[in-house]
Structure formats: C-alpha cells, structure tokens
Amino acid sequence: MTTSSAPASATVRARIPATVWVLGIVSLLMDISSEMVQTLLPYYLVSGLGASAVTVGFIEGMSVAIATTTKLFSGIIADWTRRRKMLAVLGYGLGAISKLAFPFATSLGWIVAAKAVDRVGKGIRGTPRDALIADVTPPEIRGAAFGLRKSLDTVGGFIGPLAAIGLMFALSENVLAIFWIAVIPAFLAVFILIAGVKEPDAPARPKAEKPFRLADFAKLNQAVWIVIIAASVAVLAASYLTLAYANSIPLFLFGILLWGLHMGLSQGLLAALIAETAPPHLKGTAFGVFNLMTGLAVLVGNVIAGLLWDIHGSFGTFLAGAALSFTALPVLIWVSRRKRTAA
C-alpha cells in the first residue's frame, strides 16, 4: 500500500469539485453587481428621491421578507424536484433581470419593484445552490467547499463597493450610469452558471419516502436547530461596539474588519454544519429553514435600525446591535449545554 506525500491542504484543494469553483465565481460576479447597486442605493434614495432613513429601512426589510419566504419554498421545491441547477439558474436570472430596472428607477415605486424581483431571485437561488454544493462534495471536505464558495462571494462583496465608489469619482456621481454598468457582471454570472454547472444525478428516493409536509420540520434534528440560531457572536458584538464608539477612520475600518471576520467565521461554517446535520432527503428544506430564520431576524433588525438611526443616530443603532449580540451568547451556551445533557 502506498501513501501520498502531498500536503493535506493540497489534497483538499485538488478534491474540491469544479462545480463548487464555478458556483463560487458565479457568486462573486453576482455579488459585485449587487453590491455596486446596494452601496449606492441608500444614497440615491435619500439624496435623489428624498427618502428618510425609516423608508430605507422599510424597503430593505420588505426585500428581506420577500427573500426569506422565497428561500423556504425554494428549499422545499429543491428537495421535491431534485432540480438544483434549474432553480439556481432561475434565481440568478431574476437577479440579473432586476438589475435592468435600477437604471430606470426615478421613483420609489421603481425601486420597490426592482428590489422585489431581485430578492425573489436571491431567495430562489441560495438554497438550491447550497444544496447543490452539498450534493457534489464529499462529506469530509464540505467545510472547505462551503468556505471556498463563501470566500469568493466575499471577494465580490469587497470589489463591488470599491467599484461603485471608484465609478462615482470617474463618472461625476452619475448613479444611474453605474447601475447600468452593474448589469454586466450579473448577466455574465448567469451565462457561466448555465455553461459551467451540470445538474447532478438525482439521488434515488426511498420507496417509503412521502411528499413533504409541514410536519417534516420536526425531522430537522436538534443539531440543525442549534446551527440555525448560532453565530460567531462575540466577534459581532465587538464589531458593533467598535463602530458605535468609532471617532476616526482607522477605528471605523477596524470595526468593519471585525464585521468581515464575523462573516468569515460564521457563514461557511454554518452552511457546512447544516449540510452535515440535516437528513439526506431534507437538505434543501434545512437550508431553506436556516435562511428563513436568518432573514426574519434581518427583517426585524432593518426596521429597528432605521427607527434607532432616526432617533439616536449611528451610536444608538450600533450600541443596540452590540447589546443584542451579547444577549445571544448566554442563550447559545444554554442551548448547547442542554444538548450535551440530553446526549
């Protein structure tokens, strides 16, 4: 018997399926497009259309509500049809089409309609995409696969705002022209997804398996629910505290760095844990429930943040975020201890 002398990290990288890399590049391009729009949208709403902070928060909250509801049903449909790629293409396609509406957005009605279509697309694509990664990746490297996809997504989230800011200087703050440019990476993402990802063979359904029912939520074991409510909470709280007391650009950037660290620590890991702990025939549903719970929290948070910003400014908003994060820590510890005691 021979053993490989290659480093473990190289082996892991070599074994990550090409589908995961393609989905990562697709996420990168779509995130560049989305962040180019999202970075400038609050500015455009306030300065161009005269919207208040509460209105901005409401629009974002409404968008999240649409996306989270769609994510749940897309997860159920992904498990039922086993057509992961079809749903992902539909979701990314709607996201690309929505980008065509923003350059024409001369009223709040246009913005709401464009955001609604965009969020429906986001809600459709995320769950089948994650389920697709779980389907094509060996269990022992799922953490690396989800981490890679999320890392490329994060790169897009970093490039998008920088591109938007640079174009604001280059195009003399012509926001609508930048919205037009954001259309390009969105449609490129859809093309790469269609050409570069193959629908995996659908796993055989167990003969005894019944159609999805609401009662199937109970089949998501306790480990799944712990993952759904978990985060790298301490880092998030530190980020909010830093941003609340930031009185200089370096301190503000440090707060943003902590926020990015929180995202890096939590997002890929949480997706991998969901893939590991969910029942095999309910992975799409598990991702849908996870995204639904996350989105509901974001929905409430967006509206509260808008109200706090209008009443107490940025300090009160970030301080409230830190307080809620610290409150979550003992809850998470209590749930984890109950699980170990029950085991």
C-alpha positions in Angstrom: 0.0 0.0 0.0 1.3 3.4 -0.9 0.5 6.7 0.7 0.6 10.2 -0.8 3.3 12.6 0.4 1.4 15.6 -0.8 0.4 18.1 1.8 -3.2 17.7 3.2 -4.1 21.2 2.1 -3.1 20.5 -1.5 -5.2 17.3 -1.4 -8.2 19.1 -0.2 -7.9 21.8 -2.8 -7.4 19.2 -5.6 -10.5 17.4 -4.5 -12.9 20.3 -4.4 -15.3 19.7 -7.3 -15.2 22.0 -10.3 -18.9 22.7 -9.7 -18.0 24.4 -6.4 -15.4 26.7 -8.1 -17.9 27.6 -10.8 -20.6 28.4 -8.2 -18.1 30.5 -6.3 -17.3 32.5 -9.4 -21.0 33.0 -10.1 -21.5 34.2 -6.6 -18.5 36.6 -6.9 -19.9 38.2 -10.1 -23.4 38.5 -8.9 -22.2 40.0 -5.6 -20.1 42.5 -7.5 -23.2 43.5 -9.3 -25.5 43.5 -6.3 -23.0 45.5 -4.1 -22.5 48.1 -6.8 -26.2 48.8 -6.6 -26.6 48.3 -2.9 -23.7 50.5 -2.0 -25.2 53.5 -3.8 -28.9 52.7 -3.4 -29.4 54.3 0.1 -27.5 57.4 -1.1 -29.7 57.6 -4.2 -32.9 57.0 -2.2 -32.0 59.8 0.3 -30.4 62.4 -2.0 -32.1 61.6 -5.3 -35.6 60.6 -4.2 -35.8 62.3 -0.8 -36.5 59.1 1.3 -36.0 59.0 5.0 -33.9 56.5 7.0 -37.1 54.7 8.1 -38.1 54.4 4.5 -34.8 53.0 3.5 -35.0 50.5 6.4 -38.6 49.6 5.4 -37.6 48.9 1.8 -34.7 46.8 2.9 -36.9 45.0 5.5 -39.5 44.3 2.9 -36.9 43.0 0.5 -35.6 40.6 3.2 -39.1 39.4 3.9 -39.7 38.5 0.3 -36.3 36.8 0.0 -36.7 34.7 3.2 -40.2 33.5 2.3 -38.9 32.5 -1.2 -35.9 30.7 0.3 -38.0 28.4 2.4 -40.2 27.4 -0.5 -37.2 27.0 -2.9 -35.6 24.6 -0.4 -38.8 22.5 -0.3 -39.0 22.5 -4.1 -35.3 21.7 -4.4 -35.8 18.6 -2.3 -39.0 17.6 -4.0 -37.9 18.0 -7.7 -34.1 17.4 -7.1 -33.5 20.0 -9.8 -30.9 22.2 -8.0 -29.4 23.8 -11.1 -32.8 24.7 -12.7 -33.8 26.6 -9.6 -30.4 28.3 -9.3 -30.5 29.5 -12.9 -34.0 30.8 -12.3 -32.8 32.7 -9.2 -29.7 34.2 -10.7 -31.6 35.0 -13.9 -34.2 37.0 -11.9 -31.4 38.8 -10.1 -29.8 39.8 -13.4 -33.1 40.9 -14.9 -33.8 43.1 -11.8 -30.6 45.0 -12.4 -32.0 46.3 -15.7 -34.8 48.1 -13.7 -32.5 50.1 -11.4 -31.2 52.5 -14.2 -34.8 53.5 -14.8 -35.5 54.0 -11.1 -36.8 57.5 -11.0 -39.3 56.9 -8.2 -39.7 54.8 -5.0 -42.1 52.6 -6.9 -39.4 51.6 -9.4 -37.0 50.9 -6.5 -39.5 48.7 -4.7 -40.4 46.7 -7.8 -36.7 46.2 -8.7 -35.8 45.2 -5.2 -38.7 42.8 -5.0 -37.6 41.0 -8.2 -34.0 41.0 -7.0 -34.9 39.5 -3.6 -37.2 36.8 -5.2 -34.2 35.8 -7.3 -31.9 35.8 -4.2 -34.4 33.8 -2.3 -34.7 31.2 -5.1 -31.0 30.7 -5.8 -29.4 30.5 -2.4 -30.9 27.3 -1.1 -30.6 25.1 -4.2 -27.0 26.4 -4.7 -26.0 25.3 -1.2 -27.8 22.0 -1.6 -26.0 21.6 -4.9 -22.7 22.1 -3.2 -23.6 19.5 -0.5 -24.7 17.1 -3.3 -21.4 17.2 -5.3 -18.9 17.5 -2.4 -17.6 14.5 -0.4 -18.6 14.9 3.3 -15.0 15.2 4.6 -14.3 18.4 2.6 -17.7 20.1 2.7 -16.3 22.7 5.1 -13.6 23.6 2.6 -16.1 23.7 -0.2 -18.6 26.0 1.5 -15.7 28.1 2.8 -14.4 28.5 -0.8 -17.8 29.5 -2.2 -18.3 32.0 0.6 -14.8 33.4 0.2 -15.3 34.1 -3.5 -18.7 35.6 -2.6 -16.9 37.8 0.0 -14.4 38.9 -2.6 -17.3 40.0 -4.8 -18.8 41.9 -1.8 -15.4 43.7 -1.3 -14.9 44.5 -5.0 -18.5 45.7 -5.6 -18.4 48.7 -3.2 -14.9 49.7 -4.3 -16.0 49.7 -7.9 -19.1 51.7 -7.1 -17.0 54.3 -5.2 -14.4 54.5 -8.0 -17.0 54.9 -10.6 -18.7 57.7 -8.6 -15.5 59.7 -8.9 -14.9 58.7 -12.6 -18.5 59.4 -13.7 -19.1 62.5 -11.7 -21.6 60.9 -9.3 -23.8 59.6 -12.1 -25.5 56.9 -10.1 -27.8 55.7 -12.9 -24.8 55.1 -15.2 -23.2 53.0 -12.5 -26.4 51.0 -12.3 -26.1 50.3 -16.0 -22.6 49.0 -15.5 -23.7 46.7 -12.7 -25.8 44.8 -15.3 -22.7 43.4 -17.0 -21.4 41.1 -14.2 -24.9 40.0 -13.3 -25.6 38.5 -16.8 -22.1 37.2 -17.0 -22.8 35.2 -13.8 -25.9 33.6 -15.4 -24.0 32.7 -18.5 -21.3 31.0 -16.5 -23.8 29.1 -14.4 -25.6 27.7 -17.4 -22.5 26.7 -19.2 -20.3 25.6 -16.3 -22.6 23.6 -14.0 -24.1 20.2 -14.7 -27.2 19.1 -12.9 -26.1 16.1 -10.7 -27.8 12.8 -10.9 -30.8 12.9 -8.6 -30.5 10.5 -5.7 -33.0 7.7 -5.7 -36.0 8.4 -3.5 -36.5 5.9 -0.7 -39.7 3.9 -1.5 -41.1 4.8 1.8 -40.5 8.5 1.4 -43.6 10.6 1.4 -44.2 14.1 -0.1 -43.0 17.0 2.0 -45.4 18.0 4.8 -45.1 20.8 7.4 -44.5 18.0 10.0 -41.2 17.3 8.2 -39.8 20.4 10.0 -39.8 18.2 13.1 -37.3 15.8 11.4 -34.7 18.5 11.4 -32.7 17.3 14.4 -31.6 19.4 17.4 -28.1 19.9 15.9 -29.7 21.6 12.9 -31.7 24.0 15.1 -28.6 24.8 17.2 -26.8 25.7 13.9 -29.7 27.8 12.8 -29.5 30.0 15.9 -25.7 30.0 16.2 -23.2 32.7 15.1 -19.7 33.9 16.0 -21.5 36.2 18.3 -18.6 37.6 20.4 -16.8 39.0 17.3 -20.1 40.5 16.0 -20.7 42.3 19.3 -17.1 43.6 19.3 -17.7 44.9 15.8 -20.8 46.8 16.8 -19.1 48.3 19.9 -16.2 49.5 17.8 -18.5 51.1 15.2 -20.6 52.7 18.0 -17.5 54.4 19.5 -15.6 55.0 16.3 -14.4 58.6 16.2 -11.8 58.2 13.5 -11.4 56.5 10.1 -8.9 53.8 11.3 -11.2 52.8 14.2 -14.2 52.7 11.8 -12.2 50.5 9.4 -11.3 48.2 12.3 -14.9 47.8 13.1 -15.6 46.9 9.5 -12.7 44.4 9.7 -14.3 42.7 12.7 -17.6 42.5 10.9 -15.9 40.8 8.0 -14.1 38.4 10.4 -17.5 37.5 11.9 -18.9 36.8 8.4 -15.8 34.7 7.6 -16.0 32.7 10.8 -19.8 32.0 10.6 -21.2 31.8 7.1 -19.2 29.0 5.5 -19.1 27.0 8.8 -22.8 27.3 9.3 -23.6 26.1 5.8 -21.2 23.1 6.2 -22.8 22.2 9.6 -26.3 22.4 8.0 -25.2 20.0 5.3 -23.7 17.6 7.8 -26.6 17.5 10.3 -29.7 17.7 8.0 -31.4 14.4 6.9 -30.2 13.5 3.4 -33.6 14.0 1.7 -34.3 17.3 3.5 -31.0 19.2 2.9 -32.8 21.8 0.7 -35.5 22.2 3.3 -32.9 22.6 6.1 -31.1 25.4 4.1 -34.5 27.0 3.5 -35.4 27.0 7.2 -32.0 28.3 8.1 -32.3 31.1 5.6 -35.8 31.9 6.7 -34.8 32.2 10.3 -31.8 34.4 9.4 -33.9 36.5 7.1 -36.7 37.1 9.7 -34.1 38.4 12.1 -32.6 40.7 9.4 -36.1 41.9 8.6 -36.8 43.0 12.1 -33.3 44.3 12.5 -33.6 46.5 9.4 -36.7 48.2 10.6 -35.5 48.7 14.2 -32.2 50.0 12.9 -33.9 52.6 10.7 -36.0 53.8 13.7 -33.0 53.9 16.0 -30.9 55.8 13.5 -33.6 58.5 13.1 -34.0 58.8 16.9 -30.5 58.2 18.3 -28.2 58.2 15.3 -25.5 55.8 14.5 -24.3 55.4 18.1 -27.6 54.1 19.4 -28.0 51.8 16.4 -24.7 50.1 16.8 -24.9 50.0 20.6 -28.2 48.2 20.3 -26.7 45.7 18.0 -23.9 45.0 20.4 -26.4 44.6 23.3 -28.4 42.1 21.3 -25.3 40.1 20.3 -24.2 39.9 24.0 -27.7 38.7 24.9 -27.5 35.9 22.4 -24.3 34.5 24.0 -25.8 33.0 27.2 -28.8 31.7 25.2 -26.5 29.9 22.8 -24.5 28.5 25.7 -27.7 27.3 27.5 -28.9 25.5 24.4 -25.6 23.8 23.8 -25.4 22.6 27.4 -29.0 21.3 27.2 -28.0 19.3 24.1 -24.9 17.8 25.8 -27.0 16.9 28.9 -29.7 15.2 26.8 -27.0 13.2 25.0 
